[in-house]
Amino acid sequence: MEHPIGIIGGMGPMASQLFYKMVTEHTAAERDQDHIDLILLSDASMPDRTAAILSGQYEGPYEQLLSDARLLEQCGCTAIAITCNTAHFFADMIADKIGIPILHMIRETAAALAGRYPGGVVGVMATDGTVQTGLYQKALTERGLTPWTPPAEIQKEVMHQIYDRVKKGLPCDQESWARIEAAYRQAGCAAVVLACTELSVIKADEGLGDWYVDPMETLARKVIETAGKTYH
């Protein structure tokens, strides 16, 4: 295995398998050997990132993510991708404690959106934890975009989709999703970032259009290009 890229997943497992599928499908390849060498670490026991952020008790996910990153580094990985948006709060804390780069899904997504919708309003659909950290709001603002997050009643519906549906292996709640979408459209969003990988699963399952931007797709492209392969 030459210069593998490490993937820290399992947060949740459905999102991780979707990410692997994205990387595989979008790598220009005619045979097995044309694909990317990856080491997939599905850390399903990772403590809940949102709960840790909201409680201020960072130690659990911080220490486990750092341990995972060091393990991948020891395995010879040349870069790391993390298939959880909320976990990037902790990724920023560990970046200088390992000797290989973390491919930053949030910053890469903000850069891509700035190129497509310069100066536009971009909705952020995420867990309470990700919203509270302001990870996407900061990244989007730095790129000249205006982030929009929903009012409390709509945010509760977003959390319902993530925790009561996808994380439990259930399909999207269609009536609830219609209310969520209406709120973002009424806010004048040029695009909506699905800033939680469980929402990426909903996009794939429901065949949602390009108005919904999936950061995992952006990260998949970055992984492919970092490995020296062609994205198609």
ChimeraX attribute file (.defattr): number of C-alpha atoms within 10 A of each C-alpha:
attribute: neighborCount
match mode: 1-to-1
recipient: residues
	/A:1	9
	/A:2	10
	/A:3	14
	/A:4	20
	/A:5	24
	/A:6	26
	/A:7	26
	/A:8	22
	/A:9	24
	/A:10	20
	/A:11	26
	/A:12	21
	/A:13	17
	/A:14	17
	/A:15	24
	/A:16	25
	/A:17	16
	/A:18	19
	/A:19	22
	/A:20	17
	/A:21	12
	/A:22	17
	/A:23	22
	/A:24	16
	/A:25	14
	/A:26	17
	/A:27	20
	/A:28	15
	/A:29	16
	/A:30	8
	/A:31	7
	/A:32	7
	/A:33	8
	/A:34	12
	/A:35	19
	/A:36	22
	/A:37	15
	/A:38	19
	/A:39	17
	/A:40	18
	/A:41	17
	/A:42	18
	/A:43	16
	/A:44	13
	/A:45	11
	/A:46	19
	/A:47	17
	/A:48	15
	/A:49	25
	/A:50	21
	/A:51	13
	/A:52	16
	/A:53	20
	/A:54	14
	/A:55	10
	/A:56	9
	/A:57	12
	/A:58	17
	/A:59	12
	/A:60	13
	/A:61	22
	/A:62	21
	/A:63	14
	/A:64	16
	/A:65	23
	/A:66	18
	/A:67	14
	/A:68	20
	/A:69	29
	/A:70	17
	/A:71	14
	/A:72	24
	/A:73	20
	/A:74	11
	/A:75	14
	/A:76	16
	/A:77	23
	/A:78	19
	/A:79	21
	/A:80	23
	/A:81	23
	/A:82	25
	/A:83	30
	/A:84	25
	/A:85	26
	/A:86	28
	/A:87	23
	/A:88	22
	/A:89	21
	/A:90	19
	/A:91	22
	/A:92	13
	/A:93	12
	/A:94	18
	/A:95	15
	/A:96	11
	/A:97	11
	/A:98	14
	/A:99	13
	/A:100	17
	/A:101	14
	/A:102	21
	/A:103	20
	/A:104	19
	/A:105	22
	/A:106	24
	/A:107	19
	/A:108	16
	/A:109	22
	/A:110	25
	/A:111	18
	/A:112	15
	/A:113	23
	/A:114	18
	/A:115	10
	/A:116	12
	/A:117	14
	/A:118	15
	/A:119	16
	/A:120	18
	/A:121	20
	/A:122	29
	/A:123	27
	/A:124	25
	/A:125	25
	/A:126	25
	/A:127	26
	/A:128	18
	/A:129	21
	/A:130	24
	/A:131	19
	/A:132	15
	/A:133	16
	/A:134	15
	/A:135	18
	/A:136	27
	/A:137	22
	/A:138	16
	/A:139	18
	/A:140	26
	/A:141	16
	/A:142	14
	/A:143	17
	/A:144	17
	/A:145	21
	/A:146	17
	/A:147	20
	/A:148	19
	/A:149	19
	/A:150	18
	/A:151	9
	/A:152	10
	/A:153	9
	/A:154	20
	/A:155	18
	/A:156	15
	/A:157	17
	/A:158	23
	/A:159	15
	/A:160	18
	/A:161	24
	/A:162	22
	/A:163	15
	/A:164	16
	/A:165	16
	/A:166	22
	/A:167	18
	/A:168	11
	/A:169	10
	/A:170	12
	/A:171	15
	/A:172	20
	/A:173	15
	/A:174	11
	/A:175	8
	/A:176	14
	/A:177	17
	/A:178	10
	/A:179	13
	/A:180	19
	/A:181	14
	/A:182	11
	/A:183	17
	/A:184	21
	/A:185	14
	/A:186	8
	/A:187	15
	/A:188	13
	/A:189	19
	/A:190	18
	/A:191	20
	/A:192	23
	/A:193	24
	/A:194	23
	/A:195	27
	/A:196	26
	/A:197	28
	/A:198	26
	/A:199	23
	/A:200	25
	/A:201	24
	/A:202	21
	/A:203	18
	/A:204	12
	/A:205	11
	/A:206	12
	/A:207	9
	/A:208	12
	/A:209	9
	/A:210	10
	/A:211	13
	/A:212	18
	/A:213	23
	/A:214	21
	/A:215	25
	/A:216	29
	/A:217	18
	/A:218	19
	/A:219	24
	/A:220	25
	/A:221	21
	/A:222	20
	/A:223	24
	/A:224	21
	/A:225	13
	/A:226	15
	/A:227	18
	/A:228	10
	/A:229	18
	/A:230	15
	/A:231	17
	/A:232	10
